[in-house]
Amino acid sequence: MRAARGSWSCCSVSAIRSGISRRGESVTPYAPAGRRAGASRGTAPRNALTTGVTARTPTGTDIARAAELIYDGRVVGMPTETVYGLAANAFDEEAVIEIFEVKQRPAFDPLIVHLSGARGLSEVARLNDLSEEVRAQVELLTTRFWPGPLTLVLPKVDDLPDVVTSGLDTVAVRVPAHPMARALIVVAGVPLAAPSANPFGYVSPTTAQHVADQLGSKVPYVLDGGECGVGVESTILAPPRAGVSEAWTVLRDGGLTREVLEEALGVTLVDGTVTDGAPAKPAAPGQLASHYAPRTPLRHGPLDQLLREARAQQPDAKLHVIAFRSVPPGLRGEGLAPNGDLRVAARALFAAMRRADQAGADLILAERVPDEGLGRAINDRLRRASVPAVLS
């Protein structure tokens, strides 16, 4: 039997169920391949496990243990090429609710479902609801960019619990490029719902240690797949749908650039990212006005301007600079990419933000990077992490 759940600040479990469920019925957990139907779940008491981080190169036994925890309705830390995820069986409503509890994530913010390959897409999405032309474009994108940092927002199947999609009729889905993530999905035998493995709204984790440091005993097991190779979350793309949108729309900038996607599709993408105020009902993760934020106040913009304003408004403040290339002489901080490579900057971003948050500064000044390619994703994360321009 699963232990009773405590309340949390964003919303209670009952609020998640009443606020999201449209069908008013529980969903039968989706059993892994080879698992006897009706076999018992959750046989290991929750207090029998403590957080464990695997060795840098986890073995098949480590992945099997993580998969068994998934089957038992638990959450585990999972590496991907973008950031570390907090993974659970996407068809187990109780397990998905635990993701929301562990992260203290609001019920209105949908999750991304991760597959081991594009052939599993029909398990979670209704492609026949799309036009023939759009289905062909979806196939083009999945063939070219999966596995990889591209999430597609597609009509959901009825069997997928509404808690995964925050009550939306669409599901965000992708195939991660990290081999350990795909191995876990294969061994578990189920699609995995997995947001970033961190407290909601805080800086995303790019190492297993980040997960253990932030979530501790709330997560029984973390697979250590090394530092994330991309370092920012996936790009989220929504296709045209009758009555919803007439064009392909970017809902979140991420590890796959708009330029590459536009070249592949032969169209100009519509900008559906939200920066001014939070949407009433986000269509995808990463659309809230405030997100990815360190606890130390952060300002984002041209570095010269940030320095002038900070010195004028808070002359005695201890400053920590996150520069694109290098930190000006006499200031504390670090540069993301001394060589000016946006890929290097993206990979370094979240770890640099965590170090800045631990530096004992009063204010973090984050330099705006070139707003092109991966720079859009970097600026998006820093903009959402920042405080208002005028400081009190």
C-alpha positions in Angstrom: 0.0 0.0 0.0 1.3 3.5 -0.8 1.8 5.7 2.1 -0.5 8.7 2.7 0.5 11.9 1.0 1.1 15.2 2.7 -0.3 18.5 1.5 1.8 21.0 -0.3 1.6 24.7 -1.2 0.6 24.6 -4.9 -2.4 22.4 -4.5 -3.5 19.2 -2.8 -3.8 15.8 -4.4 -7.6 16.1 -4.2 -7.3 19.5 -5.9 -5.3 17.9 -8.7 -7.9 15.2 -9.1 -10.9 17.5 -9.0 -9.3 20.2 -11.0 -7.9 18.0 -13.8 -10.0 14.9 -14.1 -12.7 15.1 -16.7 -13.8 11.5 -16.7 -14.1 11.0 -12.9 -12.4 7.6 -13.0 -9.0 6.2 -12.1 -6.7 4.9 -14.8 -5.4 1.4 -14.7 -1.6 1.5 -14.6 0.0 0.5 -17.8 2.0 -2.7 -17.0 5.5 -3.2 -18.5 6.0 -5.8 -21.2 6.4 -9.2 -19.6 4.8 -8.2 -16.3 2.0 -10.4 -15.3 -1.3 -8.5 -15.5 -2.7 -7.7 -12.1 0.7 -8.3 -10.3 1.1 -6.4 -7.0 2.5 -2.9 -7.1 4.4 -0.9 -4.5 5.6 -3.9 -2.5 8.6 -2.1 -1.2 7.7 0.2 1.7 8.5 3.8 0.9 10.7 4.3 4.0 12.8 1.3 3.0 14.7 3.2 0.4 17.0 6.2 0.7 18.2 8.3 -2.2 20.9 6.6 -4.1 23.0 8.0 -7.0 24.5 5.4 -9.3 28.1 5.3 -10.4 29.0 7.5 -13.4 28.3 4.6 -15.8 25.3 2.8 -14.4 25.0 -0.9 -15.2 22.1 -2.9 -16.6 21.4 -3.8 -13.0 21.1 -0.2 -12.0 18.7 0.5 -14.9 16.7 -2.6 -14.0 16.4 -1.4 -10.4 15.2 2.0 -11.6 12.7 0.3 -13.9 11.4 -1.8 -11.0 10.8 1.4 -9.0 8.9 2.8 -12.0 6.7 -0.3 -12.0 6.1 0.0 -8.3 4.7 3.5 -8.8 7.7 5.5 -7.7 9.6 8.4 -9.2 13.3 8.2 -10.3 15.9 10.7 -11.5 16.7 10.2 -15.1 19.4 11.8 -17.3 18.5 13.2 -20.7 20.6 15.2 -23.1 18.7 18.4 -22.1 18.3 18.3 -18.3 17.7 15.6 -15.7 14.1 14.5 -15.4 11.9 13.2 -12.6 10.4 10.2 -14.2 7.3 8.1 -13.6 5.0 5.8 -15.5 2.9 8.1 -17.6 -0.1 5.8 -17.4 0.0 5.5 -13.6 -2.1 8.4 -12.3 -0.9 8.0 -8.7 2.8 8.0 -9.7 2.3 11.1 -11.9 0.6 12.9 -8.9 3.8 12.1 -7.0 5.8 14.0 -9.5 3.7 17.1 -8.8 4.1 16.5 -5.0 7.8 16.0 -5.1 8.4 19.1 -7.3 5.6 21.2 -5.6 4.5 21.8 -9.2 1.1 23.5 -9.9 -1.5 21.2 -11.4 -2.1 23.5 -14.4 1.5 23.0 -15.8 1.5 19.9 -18.1 4.3 17.3 -18.3 6.3 15.9 -21.2 5.9 12.2 -22.0 9.1 10.4 -23.1 9.2 7.5 -25.5 12.0 5.1 -26.4 11.3 5.6 -30.2 8.9 7.2 -32.6 7.1 3.9 -33.1 5.6 4.3 -29.7 3.9 7.6 -30.6 0.5 6.0 -31.2 0.5 4.9 -27.5 0.0 8.4 -26.4 -1.1 10.5 -29.4 -3.9 10.4 -31.9 -2.2 11.3 -35.2 -5.4 10.6 -37.2 -6.8 13.8 -35.7 -4.3 15.7 -37.8 -4.6 16.5 -41.5 -2.7 14.3 -43.9 -0.3 17.1 -44.7 0.4 17.7 -41.0 0.9 14.0 -40.3 3.5 13.9 -43.1 5.3 16.9 -41.4 5.2 15.2 -38.1 6.8 12.1 -39.6 9.4 14.3 -41.2 10.3 15.9 -37.9 10.4 12.7 -35.9 12.5 10.9 -38.6 15.0 13.8 -38.7 15.1 15.0 -35.1 14.2 12.1 -32.8 16.0 11.1 -30.7 16.7 14.7 -29.7 15.6 17.9 -28.0 12.4 18.3 -29.9 9.0 18.0 -28.2 5.8 17.9 -30.2 2.4 18.8 -28.8 -0.2 16.4 -30.3 -3.8 15.2 -29.7 -3.7 12.8 -26.7 -5.2 9.4 -26.5 -8.1 9.0 -24.1 -6.3 6.5 -21.9 -3.6 8.9 -20.9 -4.4 10.3 -17.4 -5.5 13.9 -17.5 -3.0 14.7 -14.7 -0.2 14.3 -17.3 -1.6 16.9 -19.6 -3.2 19.2 -17.0 -6.6 18.5 -18.5 -5.6 19.6 -22.0 -6.6 17.5 -25.0 -3.0 17.5 -26.2 0.1 15.7 -25.0 3.7 17.0 -25.2 5.9 14.1 -26.3 9.5 13.4 -27.3 12.2 10.8 -27.6 15.3 11.7 -25.6 18.7 11.3 -27.1 20.4 10.1 -23.9 20.9 6.3 -24.3 20.4 5.7 -20.6 16.9 7.4 -20.7 15.9 5.3 -23.7 17.2 2.2 -22.0 15.1 2.9 -18.9 12.0 3.4 -21.0 12.6 0.1 -22.8 13.2 -1.9 -19.6 10.3 -0.3 -17.8 8.1 -1.0 -20.8 6.1 2.2 -20.4 6.2 5.8 -21.6 7.7 8.1 -18.9 6.2 11.4 -17.8 9.2 13.5 -16.8 9.6 17.2 -16.0 12.9 18.6 -14.8 14.1 17.0 -11.5 14.1 20.0 -9.3 11.8 22.1 -7.1 9.3 23.9 -9.3 10.5 27.2 -10.5 14.2 26.7 -9.5 17.2 26.3 -11.8 17.1 23.1 -13.8 19.5 20.3 -12.9 22.2 19.2 -15.4 24.0 16.6 -13.2 22.8 13.8 -11.0 24.3 15.5 -8.0 22.0 18.6 -8.6 19.0 16.2 -8.3 20.3 14.6 -5.1 21.1 18.0 -3.6 17.7 19.5 -4.3 15.3 16.7 -3.9 17.1 14.4 -1.4 15.2 11.5 0.0 12.1 12.5 -2.0 13.6 10.6 -4.9 14.7 7.0 -4.1 17.1 6.6 -7.0 18.9 8.8 -9.5 20.7 7.4 -12.6 23.9 9.3 -13.1 24.4 9.8 -16.8 27.0 12.5 -16.5 26.6 16.2 -17.4 23.8 16.9 -19.8 25.2 17.5 -23.3 22.7 20.1 -24.5 22.0 21.8 -21.1 18.7 23.5 -21.8 15.3 22.0 -22.2 13.8 20.8 -25.4 12.2 23.0 -28.0 8.4 22.6 -27.9 6.6 22.8 -31.2 2.8 22.6 -31.9 1.4 21.7 -35.4 -1.5 23.5 -37.1 -4.9 22.2 -35.8 -8.3 23.1 -37.0 -9.8 25.7 -34.7 -6.6 26.1 -32.7 -3.8 27.4 -35.0 -3.2 27.8 -38.7 0.6 27.4 -38.5 3.4 25.6 -36.8 4.1 27.4 -33.5 7.1 27.4 -31.1 5.8 27.2 -27.6 9.2 27.0 -26.0 12.7 27.7 -27.4 15.2 25.0 -26.5 17.9 22.7 -27.7 16.8 22.6 -31.3 16.9 26.0 -33.0 14.1 27.7 -34.9 16.4 28.1 -37.9 16.9 24.3 -38.2 13.2 23.6 -37.8 12.2 26.2 -40.4 14.6 24.8 -42.9 13.3 21.3 -42.3 9.6 22.3 -42.6 10.0 24.9 -45.3 7.8 27.3 -43.3 8.2 30.3 -41.0 7.4 29.4 -37.4 4.9 31.4 -35.3 6.3 32.6 -32.0 4.0 31.2 -29.3 6.4 31.7 -26.4 4.9 33.7 -23.6 7.1 36.3 -21.9 4.7 39.1 -20.7 2.6 37.6 -17.9 1.6 33.9 -17.4 -1.0 32.3 -19.6 -4.2 31.4 -18.0 -3.6 27.7 -19.0 -0.2 26.9 -20.3 -0.2 24.8 -23.5 3.2 23.4 -22.7 5.9 23.5 -20.0 8.2 26.5 -19.6 5.6 29.2 -20.5 5.2 30.8 -17.1 6.6 34.3 -16.7 8.7 33.4 -13.7 10.7 30.2 -14.0 14.3 28.7 -13.8 15.1 31.2 -11.1 17.9 31.1 -8.5 17.0 32.4 -5.0 19.4 35.3 -5.4 17.8 38.1 -7.4 18.9 38.0 -11.0 18.9 40.8 -13.6 19.2 40.1 -17.4 20.3 42.4 -20.2 23.3 44.1 -21.8 26.1 43.9 -19.2 27.1 47.5 -19.4 23.6 48.6 -18.7 23.1 46.1 -15.9 26.3 47.3 -14.2 25.3 51.0 -14.4 21.8 50.4 -13.0 23.0 48.1 -10.2 25.7 50.6 -9.1 23.2 53.4 -9.2 20.4 51.6 -7.4 22.4 49.3 -5.0 25.9 50.8 -4.7 26.8 48.5 -1.8 25.5 45.3 -3.3 27.7 42.3 -3.8 27.5 41.5 -7.5 28.1 38.2 -9.3 28.3 38.3 -13.1 27.3 35.6 -15.5 28.9 36.9 -18.8 28.6 35.5 -22.3 32.4 35.4 -22.9 34.3 36.8 -20.0 33.8 38.8 -16.8 35.1 42.4 -16.7 38.2 43.0 -14.6 37.5 43.6 -10.9 34.2 41.7 -10.8 33.3 38.3 -9.5 31.6 35.7 -11.7 32.2 33.5 -14.8 31.9 33.5 -18.5 29.7 30.9 -20.1 31.6 30.5 -23.4 35.0 32.2 -23.8 35.1 31.1 -27.4 31.6 32.6 -28.1 30.0 29.3 -29.0 26.3 29.3 -28.0 26.3 25.5 -27.7 29.0 25.8 -25.0 27.1 28.6 -23.3 23.9 26.6 -23.2 25.6 23.6 -21.8 27.2 25.7 -19.0 24.1 27.9 -18.2 22.3 26.2 -15.4 25.4 25.0 -13.6 26.7 28.6 -13.7 23.4 29.9 -12.3 23.6 27.4 -9.4 27.1 28.5 -8.6 26.1 32.1 -8.7 23.2 31.4 -6.3 25.7 29.8 -3.9 28.3 32.7 -4.2 26.9 34.8 -1.4 26.0 37.7 -3.7 23.2 40.2 -3.3 22.5 40.4 -7.0 23.3 38.3 -10.1 23.9 40.1 -13.3 23.4 37.9 -16.4 24.5 39.2 -19.7 22.2 38.9 -22.7 23.7 36.6 -25.4 23.2 37.0 -29.2 19.4 36.4 -29.7 19.8 33.8 -32.5 20.1 30.0 -32.6 20.5 28.6 -29.2 20.9 32.1 -27.9 17.1 32.4 -27.9 16.8 29.6 -25.4 19.5 31.0 -23.2 17.9 34.4 -23.1 14.5 32.9 -22.5 15.7 31.1 -19.4 17.5 34.1 -18.1 14.6 36.4 -18.8 12.2 34.2 -16.9 14.7 33.9 -14.0 15.1 37.6 -13.7 13.5 40.2 -11.3 11.8 43.4 -12.6 14.1 46.0 -14.1 13.7 48.5 -11.3 15.0 47.3 -8.0 13.8 48.6 -4.7 
